[in-house]
Amino acid sequence: MNNQMTWANPATAGIMGLCTVVIPLAMTNLGWIEPSPLLIGWLIFGGLVQVITGIIEFKRGGLLFATPLLVFGFMLCITPAFGEIVKIWIKTDAVSAAVSGVGFLVVAVYVAAFFIACGLVSWFLFTLVLLLDLGLWLVGFAGAGVLGAGAGTIGWYCLLIFALGMLYMACALFLNEMFNKPLLPIGSPLFQPGGVPESKNVAS
């Protein structure tokens, strides 16, 4: 009797967790909506969804999405939630914008590699994650004081466009898998995987 557990594809849930964080956070930073304690809930629980789905992706062997889901869940969602708690409930700016800015820059370095790898999936995802990386650099440098507030605003626009595009991606992945055919196109891959890894060549 086979008792091995089979994990379903968690990508849609993880992407939705990301979108439900980035969209309201971007709108708040662009001044379109007022800061609210509810935003903290979105940040924490949206981050937890990403962390959980990232762990499942590791279990399934999906390195491409597992790593960013954990990184984004902890560093771009749950960590900023504590900063919002300080600003909204404690009513202080004790958390320097430079601290968040440097954190965004650290993530941006990784995303520079991630968006290239996304070219193995589709040109559409590649373009969206490229926007994410650009947004992280601009918001990070603005927070760190290297660039002005205008750069930060452009960065948040990039992050908002990225999240809206990922919302479409989540719907496409869900429907395409449910119907086992491409109901919503996500674009063809830009790159093809390379040759056999060197370790396998040696082993053979």
C-alpha positions in Angstrom: 0.0 0.0 0.0 1.5 3.4 -1.0 1.1 5.9 1.8 3.4 8.5 0.1 1.8 12.0 0.3 1.5 13.8 -3.0 1.6 17.6 -2.8 -0.5 19.7 -5.2 1.1 22.7 -7.0 1.0 25.6 -4.4 2.1 28.3 -6.9 -1.3 30.0 -7.2 -1.7 30.3 -3.4 1.9 31.7 -3.0 1.4 34.2 -5.7 -1.9 35.3 -4.3 -0.2 35.7 -0.9 2.3 38.0 -2.5 -0.3 40.0 -4.4 -2.5 40.6 -1.3 0.6 42.2 0.3 2.2 44.2 -2.5 -1.0 45.8 -3.9 -2.3 47.4 -0.7 1.3 48.2 0.5 2.0 50.0 -2.8 -1.2 51.9 -2.7 -0.5 53.0 0.8 3.0 54.2 0.0 1.7 56.0 -3.1 -0.8 57.8 -0.9 -3.9 56.3 -2.5 -5.2 54.8 0.7 -4.7 55.7 4.3 -2.5 53.5 6.5 -4.6 51.1 8.6 -3.9 48.4 11.2 -5.6 46.0 8.8 -2.5 46.4 6.6 -0.5 44.6 9.3 -2.8 41.6 9.0 -2.4 41.5 5.2 1.4 41.7 5.6 1.7 39.0 8.2 -0.8 36.5 6.8 0.1 37.1 3.2 3.7 36.5 4.2 2.8 33.3 6.0 0.9 32.0 2.9 4.1 32.5 1.0 6.3 30.9 3.6 4.0 27.8 3.8 3.8 27.5 0.0 7.6 28.0 -0.3 8.1 25.0 2.1 5.7 22.9 0.0 7.6 23.9 -3.2 10.9 22.8 -1.6 9.2 19.4 -0.8 8.1 19.1 -4.4 11.6 20.0 -5.7 10.5 23.4 -7.2 13.6 25.5 -6.4 12.7 28.3 -8.8 9.6 29.4 -6.8 10.4 27.9 -3.4 13.3 30.3 -2.7 11.6 33.6 -3.6 8.4 32.6 -1.8 10.4 32.2 1.5 12.5 35.3 0.9 9.5 37.5 -0.1 7.3 36.0 2.7 9.8 36.8 5.5 11.7 39.8 4.2 9.2 41.7 2.2 6.0 40.9 4.1 6.4 39.7 7.7 9.4 42.0 8.5 7.7 45.2 7.2 4.7 44.3 9.3 6.7 45.0 12.4 7.6 48.4 11.0 3.9 49.1 10.3 3.1 48.1 13.9 5.6 50.7 15.1 4.2 53.4 12.9 0.5 52.8 13.3 0.2 51.6 16.9 3.3 52.9 18.7 3.1 56.2 16.8 6.8 56.6 16.3 9.3 56.5 13.4 11.9 54.7 15.5 12.4 52.3 12.6 14.6 54.3 10.2 13.6 54.3 6.6 17.3 53.5 5.8 17.0 50.1 7.6 14.1 49.1 5.3 15.9 50.6 2.3 19.0 48.5 2.9 16.8 45.4 3.3 15.1 46.1 0.0 18.5 46.4 -1.7 19.6 43.0 -0.3 16.5 41.3 -1.7 17.0 43.2 -5.0 20.4 41.6 -5.5 18.8 38.1 -5.3 15.9 39.1 -7.5 18.5 40.2 -10.2 19.3 36.5 -10.5 15.7 35.4 -10.0 14.3 37.4 -13.0 16.9 35.8 -15.3 15.8 32.3 -14.2 12.2 33.3 -14.8 13.1 33.4 -18.5 13.0 29.6 -18.3 9.3 29.8 -17.6 7.9 32.6 -19.8 8.8 36.0 -21.2 5.8 37.5 -19.4 7.0 36.3 -16.0 10.6 37.5 -16.9 9.2 41.0 -17.6 7.2 41.1 -14.4 10.1 40.1 -12.2 12.3 42.5 -14.0 9.8 45.3 -12.9 10.0 43.9 -9.4 13.7 44.1 -9.3 13.7 47.7 -10.7 11.1 48.7 -8.1 13.1 47.1 -5.2 16.3 49.0 -6.3 14.5 52.3 -6.6 12.6 52.0 -3.3 15.7 50.7 -1.6 17.9 53.5 -2.7 15.2 56.1 -1.9 14.8 54.6 1.6 18.6 54.6 2.1 18.8 58.3 1.2 20.8 57.7 -2.0 18.0 58.8 -4.3 15.1 61.2 -3.7 11.5 60.5 -2.9 10.6 60.7 -6.6 12.6 57.6 -7.3 10.8 55.8 -4.4 7.4 56.7 -6.0 8.5 55.3 -9.3 9.7 52.2 -7.5 6.3 51.7 -5.9 4.6 52.1 -9.3 6.8 49.3 -10.6 5.9 47.1 -7.7 2.2 47.8 -8.1 2.4 46.9 -11.9 4.4 43.8 -11.0 1.7 42.7 -8.5 -1.2 43.3 -10.8 0.6 41.2 -13.5 1.2 38.5 -11.0 -2.5 38.5 -10.1 -3.1 37.6 -13.8 -0.3 35.0 -13.6 -2.0 33.3 -10.6 -5.3 33.1 -12.4 -3.6 31.7 -15.5 -1.7 29.1 -13.6 -4.8 28.0 -11.7 -7.1 27.8 -14.7 -4.5 26.2 -17.0 -3.8 23.5 -14.5 -7.5 22.9 -13.8 -8.4 22.5 -17.5 -5.1 21.0 -18.5 -4.8 23.4 -21.4 -3.7 27.1 -21.8 -6.9 29.0 -21.3 -4.9 32.1 -20.3 -1.5 32.5 -22.0 1.5 33.3 -20.0 4.0 33.5 -22.8 6.7 31.1 -24.1 10.1 30.7 -22.4 12.9 33.0 -23.3 15.6 30.5 -22.5 16.1 26.8 -22.6 17.8 24.9 -19.9 21.6 24.3 -20.5 23.5 21.1 -20.9 24.0 18.4 -18.3 25.4 19.7 -15.1 29.2 19.1 -14.7 28.7 16.8 -11.7 26.6 14.4 -13.8 29.2 14.5 -16.6 31.8 13.4 -14.1 29.6 10.7 -12.7 29.0 9.3 -16.1 
